[in-house]
Amino acid sequence: MLRPMRYKIDSALNEIESTFKGVVSTLIVSDEYPPETTGGAEISMHELVRDSSAPDRHLVIKFTGNDDIFRFYTEDSIKVIVAPKLPPYEILNNSIPKWASKLNLFGVRIGDIPLSILYAYKFGLNNLRTTYYKLLLKRRKPSGGIPADAMPENYTYRAKILSEIVSRLGISRVISNNTRSIVLTKNSITRSPDQWAGVHKIAYVRDNRFFCARHNQIMVVKDRVCTNCDFSCSHEDAPFAHHDFRMILKAVREERLSSLKAFDDIIVTSKYLHKQINNLLQSKASVHIVPNFVSGAPKQKKSPCKSENERIITIVGSINEAKGQLEFIRNSVENLRSDKRKIIHIVGRGERVSKEIAEFCHINKIENQVKMRGFLDRSNLFMAIDEADVVVLPTIWPEPFGRVPLEAGTMRTPVVAFDGGAYRETIVDGHTGYLVDRGDYAALWRKIDQILEDEQLRSQIGSSAYLYVKEKYSNLRAKEAYHLVVGKSD
């Protein structure tokens, strides 16, 4: 049954070899990639590669396909391979009828049993912890899902494909973009070290997952920002089995740490991440800062399309707990009711939390003052920022970088944000925007109102932000820093 699938994969690898061997030298392993993503990490990576000296020498591979075939496409001259995410035995399991997956035996879904048996058969009894994790925690998993990095069996299939492509194409440099790709690459190196000999391996760290093994990497437990991980979040996320979940979190963190150590160089996007990674690895790694930059902004500002009576407050970012949109709305009811001119625009994607925001606004009768704009492409995003009187970032987590202050500065729009993480680098308090203590919504609204009520101040801060972004976060500075790292293997 598995041979036809294996044949298809072999055929795809042969086609990849005949198409790209001798043509590309750098392989980028990425969790996602434009245009099929809205994440800042992937957009930043694409902009950096697209504007590099040799974009045609780069090849991207992402493991997001949901069947047993490979797909190919080109984005701004960058060649992208979409590899199958699931190995054949998981594809087989996914073909189980829905009625079978709904049946339960002592709380365990019948549809999970074939996969567990296949895992035990495929990987041996020493890997039965995977079966345990899947059956126990899949039955009553915490919100947001289970981190799977501690289960190397999940990477076996993808790791083999990755090693084959590196070897067949004679790749000289691999850049692994963000956490899952870093863990995957480490698994590939461990399983096939000979195929990786002589390859310059670069890890690109863009988020908090190396310091926080929690599913949402929020680094906050009971309103306390975590400085040292003690896995106390297991009591919040999995009270039904917090001992088991703590064990998984610890294993995830150890796996991610060991993955970072497998790379020759590490790139981070901010001083905040640089400090975090150095502390994590005890300064034994070669860590470089390559800041993000913003491209695609219109050369000239357009006249905002809004009523003179409106005061638009715009929030930009993925709609989730870490970005804090829901909590901000919950703490804004009185401000909105007291001034009907204030309109909040929420820009981003996140169906679950968006639904909660809509329900809350309806119950509190403020739905006319909170507009869900959804995901906007780059052009419309800049127009939305240009239209805003102020951009607000009520971010709960310590922001690893945060592109929004750069995007707002490009459009000369002031920013007010909760202080944390790399916002101290992208926002100069009192000069290009304002920073207030995390969770102090009264202080946040005082700064918002100050900007809304003072047109001269609004213009002054916007102009300062524009000059700051232009000087500190230009694409030229980013490309120079990037080539200092990747040029080692040229």
Secondary structure, DSSP 4 states (H G I P E B T S, - for coil): --HHHHHHHHHHHHHHHHHHTTT--EEEEES--TTS---HHHHHHHHHHHTSS-GGGEEEEEEEESSS--EEEEETTEEEEEEESS-HHHHHHHTS-HHHHH-EETTEETTHHHHHHHHHHHH-GGGHHHHHHHHHHHHTPPTT----TT-GGGGHHHHHHHHHHHHHHT-SEEEEESHHHHHHHHHHHHH-GGGGTT-EEEEEE-SSTTT--STT---EETTEE-SS---THHHHH-TTSHHHHHHHHHHHHHHHHHHHTT-SEEEESSHHHHHHHHHHHTT-S-EEE---------SSPPPP-S-TT-EEEEEES--STTTTHHHHHHT-HHHHHH-TTEEEEEES--HHHHHHHHHHHHHTT-GGGEEEEE---HHHHHHHHHH-SEEEE---S-BS--SHHHHHHHTT--EEEE--BTHHHH--BTTTEEEE-TT-HHHHHHHHHHHHH-HHHHHHHHHHHHHHHHHHS-HHHHHHHHHHHHGGG-
